Amino acid sequence: MQIRTLGRELSVSAMGFGAMGLSEFYGEAKDAHSLEVLKTVIDTGVNMIDTANVYGRGHNERLIGHFLATLKSAQREQIKIATKCGIDRPADATYERSINNQPDYIRQCCHESLQRLGVERIDLYYLHRVNPDASIEESMSCLSELVKEGKIAHVGLCEVSATTLEKAHRVHPVAALQTEYSLWTRDIEQDILPMAVKLGIGVVPYSPLGRGFLTGKYLNNSHFSEGDFRKNNARFSDENMKYNTRILDVIQPLAEKYHCTLGQIALAWLLAQYDQIVPIPGTKNSQYAVENAGAADIRLSPEDVAFINALKNSIEIKGERYSLEGMKGVNA
């Protein structure tokens, strides 16, 4: 597994792992099975595991903390844990959320995450969403203090605009920007990605496989149970899925050319966009975890990268990526 650097000095595997689905949003998950998946993930050489305090309302961090406790110290030292704060969800099962960037709340969340993860320091701590009515300078100052106190090693932001990213970076170096980025979500290419490159900030694409769509394994809405986020997501309606499969048809010949899967082409394309990009595909399947990690070994030719880059000019993707509730704090 190759190593990449996020920001100035955070060295991580070229492919990370997004652990959210081991707790919620993508149907039922069982802890015993999830721990086996996590073991497979690190066996592939992936050493960055991404979580958040709101995934499963703390469950995801506790699960990862339990996993870390099973590792020998030498192996544990190689693992980089990224987690987040800033989204406040009610205790019930609703999807409602509010955005809280107040320093006292950030400190409280950091303390709770440290306890759940069972670690003394968080390797990468993100502000999960930004409240446009709050001061990003004040929030960043708080995060900077947590770095000085040794509670966190590096600061990250999620789903922010280029302007907010630059403003935050002036207060304290931002190691990584986490944002949705994939072959069917390319909004960041206009302003946000160029700003990250200019400032030397790493980019961590979540949902790099289009929530599984870009693997070609999900072609109609009936694949998803009622507990699956995708069941009621606009992009995954039968009408939109049928339309959006055009992008799969176009990249299929490339998968054949490189003797790999559609998903691996999608991940290899992301890696070719910027040397500080580290995608974090998630899965509940150990076989797919191995497949995703293997994408780091695929080198697309400059001609094929340029061909895929140009697809956004000819292929439209139908359906919003989130509901209005899910878009709270996005690109603030």
Contacts in CASP RR format, 6 or more apart in sequence:
PFRMAT RR
TARGET T0000
AUTHOR 0000-0000-0000
METHOD contacts of the structure
MODEL  1
MQIRTLGRELSVSAMGFGAMGLSEFYGEAKDAHSLEVLKTVIDTGVNMID
TANVYGRGHNERLIGHFLATLKSAQREQIKIATKCGIDRPADATYERSIN
NQPDYIRQCCHESLQRLGVERIDLYYLHRVNPDASIEESMSCLSELVKEG
KIAHVGLCEVSATTLEKAHRVHPVAALQTEYSLWTRDIEQDILPMAVKLG
IGVVPYSPLGRGFLTGKYLNNSHFSEGDFRKNNARFSDENMKYNTRILDV
IQPLAEKYHCTLGQIALAWLLAQYDQIVPIPGTKNSQYAVENAGAADIRL
SPEDVAFINALKNSIEIKGERYSLEGMKGVNA
1 13 0 8 1.000
1 14 0 8 1.000
1 15 0 8 1.000
1 44 0 8 1.000
1 45 0 8 1.000
1 46 0 8 1.000
1 47 0 8 1.000
1 293 0 8 1.000
1 296 0 8 1.000
2 13 0 8 1.000
2 14 0 8 1.000
2 296 0 8 1.000
3 11 0 8 1.000
3 12 0 8 1.000
3 13 0 8 1.000
3 14 0 8 1.000
4 11 0 8 1.000
4 12 0 8 1.000
4 13 0 8 1.000
4 14 0 8 1.000
4 275 0 8 1.000
4 276 0 8 1.000
4 277 0 8 1.000
4 278 0 8 1.000
5 11 0 8 1.000
5 12 0 8 1.000
5 276 0 8 1.000
6 12 0 8 1.000
6 124 0 8 1.000
6 154 0 8 1.000
6 175 0 8 1.000
6 176 0 8 1.000
6 201 0 8 1.000
6 202 0 8 1.000
6 204 0 8 1.000
6 276 0 8 1.000
6 278 0 8 1.000
7 154 0 8 1.000
7 173 0 8 1.000
7 174 0 8 1.000
7 175 0 8 1.000
7 176 0 8 1.000
7 200 0 8 1.000
7 201 0 8 1.000
7 202 0 8 1.000
7 276 0 8 1.000
8 173 0 8 1.000
8 175 0 8 1.000
10 80 0 8 1.000
10 123 0 8 1.000
10 124 0 8 1.000
10 153 0 8 1.000
10 154 0 8 1.000
10 175 0 8 1.000
10 176 0 8 1.000
12 47 0 8 1.000
12 48 0 8 1.000
12 80 0 8 1.000
12 278 0 8 1.000
13 45 0 8 1.000
13 46 0 8 1.000
13 47 0 8 1.000
13 48 0 8 1.000
13 278 0 8 1.000
13 296 0 8 1.000
14 271 0 8 1.000
14 278 0 8 1.000
14 296 0 8 1.000
15 46 0 8 1.000
15 267 0 8 1.000
15 278 0 8 1.000
15 279 0 8 1.000
15 280 0 8 1.000
15 281 0 8 1.000
15 292 0 8 1.000
15 293 0 8 1.000
15 294 0 8 1.000
15 295 0 8 1.000
15 296 0 8 1.000
16 46 0 8 1.000
16 47 0 8 1.000
16 48 0 8 1.000
16 49 0 8 1.000
16 50 0 8 1.000
16 278 0 8 1.000
16 279 0 8 1.000
16 280 0 8 1.000
16 281 0 8 1.000
17 38 0 8 1.000
17 41 0 8 1.000
17 46 0 8 1.000
17 48 0 8 1.000
17 49 0 8 1.000
17 50 0 8 1.000
17 280 0 8 1.000
17 281 0 8 1.000
17 282 0 8 1.000
17 289 0 8 1.000
18 49 0 8 1.000
18 50 0 8 1.000
18 51 0 8 1.000
18 206 0 8 1.000
18 280 0 8 1.000
18 281 0 8 1.000
18 282 0 8 1.000
19 38 0 8 1.000
19 49 0 8 1.000
19 50 0 8 1.000
19 51 0 8 1.000
19 55 0 8 1.000
19 60 0 8 1.000
19 63 0 8 1.000
19 64 0 8 1.000
19 282 0 8 1.000
20 26 0 8 1.000
20 50 0 8 1.000
20 51 0 8 1.000
20 52 0 8 1.000
20 55 0 8 1.000
20 60 0 8 1.000
20 282 0 8 1.000
21 27 0 8 1.000
21 29 0 8 1.000
21 55 0 8 1.000
21 60 0 8 1.000
21 282 0 8 1.000
21 284 0 8 1.000
22 29 0 8 1.000
22 34 0 8 1.000
22 37 0 8 1.000
22 38 0 8 1.000
22 60 0 8 1.000
22 63 0 8 1.000
22 284 0 8 1.000
23 29 0 8 1.000
23 55 0 8 1.000
23 56 0 8 1.000
23 58 0 8 1.000
23 59 0 8 1.000
23 60 0 8 1.000
23 63 0 8 1.000
24 55 0 8 1.000
24 56 0 8 1.000
24 59 0 8 1.000
24 60 0 8 1.000
25 228 0 8 1.000
25 229 0 8 1.000
26 228 0 8 1.000
26 229 0 8 1.000
26 230 0 8 1.000
26 284 0 8 1.000
27 225 0 8 1.000
27 227 0 8 1.000
27 228 0 8 1.000
28 225 0 8 1.000
28 227 0 8 1.000
29 284 0 8 1.000
31 63 0 8 1.000
31 66 0 8 1.000
33 284 0 8 1.000
34 63 0 8 1.000
34 284 0 8 1.000
35 63 0 8 1.000
35 66 0 8 1.000
35 67 0 8 1.000
35 70 0 8 1.000
36 286 0 8 1.000
37 283 0 8 1.000
37 284 0 8 1.000
37 285 0 8 1.000
37 286 0 8 1.000
37 289 0 8 1.000
38 49 0 8 1.000
38 64 0 8 1.000
38 67 0 8 1.000
39 67 0 8 1.000
40 286 0 8 1.000
40 289 0 8 1.000
40 290 0 8 1.000
41 49 0 8 1.000
41 289 0 8 1.000
41 293 0 8 1.000
42 71 0 8 1.000
42 75 0 8 1.000
42 78 0 8 1.000
42 79 0 8 1.000
44 289 0 8 1.000
44 290 0 8 1.000
44 293 0 8 1.000
44 294 0 8 1.000
45 293 0 8 1.000
46 289 0 8 1.000
46 293 0 8 1.000
47 78 0 8 1.000
47 79 0 8 1.000
47 80 0 8 1.000
48 79 0 8 1.000
48 80 0 8 1.000
48 81 0 8 1.000
48 82 0 8 1.000
48 123 0 8 1.000
48 124 0 8 1.000
48 278 0 8 1.000
48 280 0 8 1.000
49 64 0 8 1.000
49 79 0 8 1.000
49 80 0 8 1.000
49 81 0 8 1.000
49 82 0 8 1.000
50 82 0 8 1.000
50 83 0 8 1.000
50 178 0 8 1.000
50 204 0 8 1.000
50 206 0 8 1.000
50 280 0 8 1.000
51 60 0 8 1.000
51 61 0 8 1.000
51 64 0 8 1.000
51 81 0 8 1.000
51 82 0 8 1.000
51 83 0 8 1.000
51 84 0 8 1.000
51 117 0 8 1.000
52 60 0 8 1.000
52 61 0 8 1.000
52 83 0 8 1.000
52 84 0 8 1.000
52 85 0 8 1.000
52 87 0 8 1.000
52 126 0 8 1.000
52 128 0 8 1.000
53 61 0 8 1.000
53 83 0 8 1.000
53 84 0 8 1.000
53 85 0 8 1.000
53 109 0 8 1.000
53 112 0 8 1.000
53 113 0 8 1.000
53 116 0 8 1.000
54 84 0 8 1.000
54 87 0 8 1.000
54 88 0 8 1.000
54 89 0 8 1.000
54 97 0 8 1.000
54 128 0 8 1.000
55 61 0 8 1.000
57 89 0 8 1.000
57 91 0 8 1.000
58 116 0 8 1.000
61 83 0 8 1.000
61 113 0 8 1.000
61 116 0 8 1.000
61 117 0 8 1.000
62 116 0 8 1.000
64 81 0 8 1.000
64 117 0 8 1.000
65 116 0 8 1.000
65 117 0 8 1.000
65 118 0 8 1.000
65 119 0 8 1.000
68 76 0 8 1.000
68 79 0 8 1.000
68 81 0 8 1.000
68 117 0 8 1.000
68 118 0 8 1.000
68 119 0 8 1.000
69 118 0 8 1.000
71 79 0 8 1.000
80 123 0 8 1.000
80 124 0 8 1.000
81 117 0 8 1.000
81 119 0 8 1.000
81 122 0 8 1.000
81 123 0 8 1.000
81 124 0 8 1.000
82 122 0 8 1.000
82 123 0 8 1.000
82 124 0 8 1.000
82 125 0 8 1.000
82 126 0 8 1.000
82 176 0 8 1.000
82 178 0 8 1.000
82 204 0 8 1.000
83 113 0 8 1.000
83 117 0 8 1.000
83 122 0 8 1.000
83 124 0 8 1.000
83 125 0 8 1.000
83 126 0 8 1.000
84 125 0 8 1.000
84 126 0 8 1.000
84 127 0 8 1.000
84 128 0 8 1.000
84 158 0 8 1.000
84 178 0 8 1.000
85 105 0 8 1.000
85 106 0 8 1.000
85 109 0 8 1.000
85 110 0 8 1.000
85 113 0 8 1.000
85 125 0 8 1.000
85 126 0 8 1.000
85 127 0 8 1.000
85 128 0 8 1.000
86 99 0 8 1.000
86 100 0 8 1.000
86 101 0 8 1.000
86 105 0 8 1.000
86 106 0 8 1.000
86 109 0 8 1.000
86 127 0 8 1.000
86 128 0 8 1.000
86 129 0 8 1.000
87 97 0 8 1.000
87 98 0 8 1.000
87 99 0 8 1.000
87 100 0 8 1.000
87 128 0 8 1.000
87 129 0 8 1.000
88 97 0 8 1.000
88 98 0 8 1.000
88 99 0 8 1.000
88 100 0 8 1.000
88 105 0 8 1.000
89 96 0 8 1.000
89 97 0 8 1.000
90 96 0 8 1.000
95 323 0 8 1.000
95 325 0 8 1.000
95 326 0 8 1.000
96 325 0 8 1.000
97 325 0 8 1.000
97 326 0 8 1.000
97 328 0 8 1.000
98 328 0 8 1.000
99 129 0 8 1.000
99 130 0 8 1.000
99 131 0 8 1.000
99 134 0 8 1.000
99 328 0 8 1.000
99 329 0 8 1.000
100 131 0 8 1.000
101 127 0 8 1.000
101 130 0 8 1.000
101 131 0 8 1.000
101 134 0 8 1.000
101 136 0 8 1.000
101 138 0 8 1.000
101 139 0 8 1.000
102 134 0 8 1.000
102 139 0 8 1.000
103 138 0 8 1.000
103 139 0 8 1.000
103 141 0 8 1.000
103 142 0 8 1.000
106 127 0 8 1.000
106 139 0 8 1.000
106 142 0 8 1.000
106 143 0 8 1.000
106 146 0 8 1.000
107 142 0 8 1.000
107 146 0 8 1.000
110 122 0 8 1.000
110 125 0 8 1.000
110 146 0 8 1.000
110 151 0 8 1.000
110 152 0 8 1.000
111 151 0 8 1.000
113 122 0 8 1.000
113 125 0 8 1.000
114 120 0 8 1.000
114 121 0 8 1.000
114 122 0 8 1.000
114 151 0 8 1.000
121 150 0 8 1.000
121 151 0 8 1.000
121 152 0 8 1.000
121 153 0 8 1.000
122 151 0 8 1.000
122 152 0 8 1.000
122 153 0 8 1.000
123 152 0 8 1.000
123 153 0 8 1.000
123 154 0 8 1.000
124 152 0 8 1.000
124 153 0 8 1.000
124 154 0 8 1.000
124 155 0 8 1.000
124 156 0 8 1.000
124 175 0 8 1.000
124 176 0 8 1.000
125 143 0 8 1.000
125 146 0 8 1.000
125 151 0 8 1.000
125 152 0 8 1.000
125 154 0 8 1.000
125 155 0 8 1.000
125 156 0 8 1.000
126 155 0 8 1.000
126 156 0 8 1.000
126 157 0 8 1.000
126 158 0 8 1.000
126 176 0 8 1.000
126 178 0 8 1.000
127 139 0 8 1.000
127 143 0 8 1.000
127 155 0 8 1.000
127 156 0 8 1.000
127 157 0 8 1.000
127 158 0 8 1.000
128 158 0 8 1.000
129 158 0 8 1.000
129 159 0 8 1.000
129 328 0 8 1.000
129 329 0 8 1.000
129 330 0 8 1.000
129 332 0 8 1.000
130 136 0 8 1.000
130 139 0 8 1.000
130 157 0 8 1.000
130 158 0 8 1.000
130 159 0 8 1.000
130 160 0 8 1.000
130 164 0 8 1.000
130 329 0 8 1.000
130 332 0 8 1.000
131 329 0 8 1.000
131 332 0 8 1.000
132 329 0 8 1.000
132 332 0 8 1.000
136 164 0 8 1.000
136 167 0 8 1.000
136 168 0 8 1.000
136 171 0 8 1.000
137 167 0 8 1.000
137 168 0 8 1.000
137 171 0 8 1.000
139 168 0 8 1.000
140 155 0 8 1.000
140 168 0 8 1.000
140 171 0 8 1.000
140 172 0 8 1.000
141 171 0 8 1.000
141 172 0 8 1.000
143 152 0 8 1.000
143 155 0 8 1.000
143 156 0 8 1.000
143 172 0 8 1.000
144 155 0 8 1.000
144 171 0 8 1.000
144 172 0 8 1.000
146 152 0 8 1.000
147 153 0 8 1.000
147 154 0 8 1.000
147 155 0 8 1.000
147 172 0 8 1.000
154 175 0 8 1.000
154 176 0 8 1.000
155 172 0 8 1.000
155 173 0 8 1.000
155 174 0 8 1.000
155 175 0 8 1.000
156 174 0 8 1.000
156 175 0 8 1.000
156 176 0 8 1.000
156 177 0 8 1.000
156 178 0 8 1.000
157 164 0 8 1.000
157 165 0 8 1.000
157 168 0 8 1.000
157 174 0 8 1.000
157 176 0 8 1.000
157 177 0 8 1.000
157 178 0 8 1.000
158 177 0 8 1.000
158 178 0 8 1.000
158 179 0 8 1.000
159 178 0 8 1.000
159 179 0 8 1.000
159 180 0 8 1.000
159 329 0 8 1.000
159 330 0 8 1.000
159 331 0 8 1.000
159 332 0 8 1.000
160 168 0 8 1.000
160 177 0 8 1.000
160 179 0 8 1.000
160 192 0 8 1.000
160 331 0 8 1.000
160 332 0 8 1.000
161 191 0 8 1.000
161 192 0 8 1.000
161 331 0 8 1.000
161 332 0 8 1.000
162 191 0 8 1.000
162 192 0 8 1.000
162 194 0 8 1.000
162 195 0 8 1.000
164 332 0 8 1.000
165 174 0 8 1.000
165 177 0 8 1.000
165 192 0 8 1.000
165 195 0 8 1.000
165 196 0 8 1.000
165 199 0 8 1.000
165 201 0 8 1.000
166 195 0 8 1.000
166 199 0 8 1.000
168 174 0 8 1.000
169 199 0 8 1.000
169 201 0 8 1.000
174 199 0 8 1.000
174 201 0 8 1.000
175 201 0 8 1.000
175 202 0 8 1.000
176 201 0 8 1.000
176 202 0 8 1.000
176 203 0 8 1.000
176 204 0 8 1.000
176 278 0 8 1.000
177 192 0 8 1.000
177 196 0 8 1.000
177 201 0 8 1.000
177 202 0 8 1.000
177 203 0 8 1.000
177 204 0 8 1.000
178 203 0 8 1.000
178 204 0 8 1.000
178 205 0 8 1.000
178 206 0 8 1.000
178 280 0 8 1.000
179 188 0 8 1.000
179 192 0 8 1.000
179 203 0 8 1.000
179 204 0 8 1.000
179 205 0 8 1.000
179 206 0 8 1.000
180 205 0 8 1.000
180 206 0 8 1.000
180 207 0 8 1.000
180 321 0 8 1.000
181 188 0 8 1.000
181 193 0 8 1.000
181 203 0 8 1.000
181 205 0 8 1.000
181 206 0 8 1.000
181 208 0 8 1.000
181 270 0 8 1.000
182 205 0 8 1.000
182 207 0 8 1.000
182 208 0 8 1.000
182 209 0 8 1.000
182 210 0 8 1.000
182 214 0 8 1.000
182 266 0 8 1.000
182 270 0 8 1.000
183 210 0 8 1.000
183 214 0 8 1.000
183 247 0 8 1.000
183 251 0 8 1.000
183 266 0 8 1.000
183 269 0 8 1.000
183 308 0 8 1.000
183 311 0 8 1.000
184 210 0 8 1.000
184 213 0 8 1.000
184 214 0 8 1.000
184 235 0 8 1.000
184 244 0 8 1.000
184 247 0 8 1.000
184 317 0 8 1.000
185 207 0 8 1.000
185 210 0 8 1.000
185 317 0 8 1.000
185 321 0 8 1.000
186 312 0 8 1.000
187 331 0 8 1.000
188 203 0 8 1.000
189 312 0 8 1.000
192 331 0 8 1.000
193 203 0 8 1.000
193 273 0 8 1.000
193 274 0 8 1.000
195 201 0 8 1.000
196 202 0 8 1.000
196 203 0 8 1.000
196 274 0 8 1.000
196 276 0 8 1.000
197 274 0 8 1.000
197 276 0 8 1.000
200 276 0 8 1.000
201 276 0 8 1.000
202 274 0 8 1.000
202 276 0 8 1.000
202 277 0 8 1.000
202 278 0 8 1.000
203 274 0 8 1.000
203 276 0 8 1.000
203 277 0 8 1.000
203 278 0 8 1.000
204 277 0 8 1.000
204 278 0 8 1.000
204 279 0 8 1.000
204 280 0 8 1.000
205 270 0 8 1.000
205 277 0 8 1.000
205 279 0 8 1.000
205 280 0 8 1.000
206 280 0 8 1.000
208 266 0 8 1.000
208 267 0 8 1.000
208 270 0 8 1.000
208 279 0 8 1.000
208 280 0 8 1.000
208 281 0 8 1.000
209 215 0 8 1.000
209 263 0 8 1.000
209 266 0 8 1.000
209 267 0 8 1.000
209 281 0 8 1.000
209 282 0 8 1.000
209 292 0 8 1.000
210 266 0 8 1.000
211 229 0 8 1.000
211 230 0 8 1.000
211 233 0 8 1.000
211 235 0 8 1.000
211 236 0 8 1.000
212 218 0 8 1.000
213 235 0 8 1.000
213 236 0 8 1.000
213 241 0 8 1.000
213 244 0 8 1.000
214 247 0 8 1.000
214 248 0 8 1.000
214 262 0 8 1.000
214 263 0 8 1.000
214 266 0 8 1.000
215 261 0 8 1.000
215 262 0 8 1.000
215 263 0 8 1.000
215 266 0 8 1.000
215 288 0 8 1.000
216 245 0 8 1.000
216 248 0 8 1.000
216 262 0 8 1.000
216 263 0 8 1.000
217 223 0 8 1.000
218 224 0 8 1.000
218 230 0 8 1.000
218 236 0 8 1.000
218 241 0 8 1.000
219 241 0 8 1.000
219 245 0 8 1.000
220 238 0 8 1.000
220 241 0 8 1.000
220 242 0 8 1.000
221 230 0 8 1.000
221 231 0 8 1.000
221 236 0 8 1.000
221 237 0 8 1.000
221 238 0 8 1.000
221 241 0 8 1.000
224 230 0 8 1.000
224 231 0 8 1.000
224 236 0 8 1.000
225 231 0 8 1.000
230 236 0 8 1.000
233 321 0 8 1.000
233 322 0 8 1.000
233 323 0 8 1.000
234 240 0 8 1.000
234 318 0 8 1.000
234 319 0 8 1.000
234 320 0 8 1.000
234 323 0 8 1.000
235 241 0 8 1.000
235 244 0 8 1.000
235 317 0 8 1.000
235 318 0 8 1.000
235 319 0 8 1.000
235 320 0 8 1.000
235 321 0 8 1.000
237 319 0 8 1.000
239 318 0 8 1.000
240 318 0 8 1.000
240 319 0 8 1.000
243 318 0 8 1.000
244 317 0 8 1.000
244 318 0 8 1.000
246 315 0 8 1.000
247 311 0 8 1.000
247 315 0 8 1.000
247 317 0 8 1.000
248 262 0 8 1.000
250 311 0 8 1.000
250 315 0 8 1.000
251 262 0 8 1.000
251 265 0 8 1.000
251 266 0 8 1.000
251 308 0 8 1.000
252 262 0 8 1.000
254 265 0 8 1.000
254 300 0 8 1.000
254 304 0 8 1.000
254 307 0 8 1.000
254 308 0 8 1.000
255 261 0 8 1.000
255 262 0 8 1.000
255 263 0 8 1.000
255 264 0 8 1.000
255 265 0 8 1.000
257 304 0 8 1.000
258 264 0 8 1.000
258 265 0 8 1.000
258 268 0 8 1.000
258 298 0 8 1.000
258 300 0 8 1.000
260 268 0 8 1.000
260 295 0 8 1.000
260 298 0 8 1.000
261 291 0 8 1.000
263 291 0 8 1.000
263 292 0 8 1.000
263 295 0 8 1.000
264 291 0 8 1.000
264 292 0 8 1.000
264 294 0 8 1.000
264 295 0 8 1.000
264 298 0 8 1.000
265 298 0 8 1.000
265 300 0 8 1.000
265 308 0 8 1.000
267 279 0 8 1.000
267 281 0 8 1.000
267 292 0 8 1.000
267 295 0 8 1.000
267 296 0 8 1.000
267 298 0 8 1.000
268 295 0 8 1.000
268 296 0 8 1.000
268 298 0 8 1.000
268 299 0 8 1.000
268 300 0 8 1.000
269 300 0 8 1.000
269 305 0 8 1.000
269 308 0 8 1.000
270 277 0 8 1.000
270 279 0 8 1.000
271 277 0 8 1.000
271 279 0 8 1.000
271 295 0 8 1.000
271 296 0 8 1.000
272 300 0 8 1.000
272 305 0 8 1.000
281 292 0 8 1.000
282 289 0 8 1.000
282 292 0 8 1.000
283 289 0 8 1.000
283 292 0 8 1.000
300 308 0 8 1.000
320 327 0 8 1.000
322 330 0 8 1.000
END
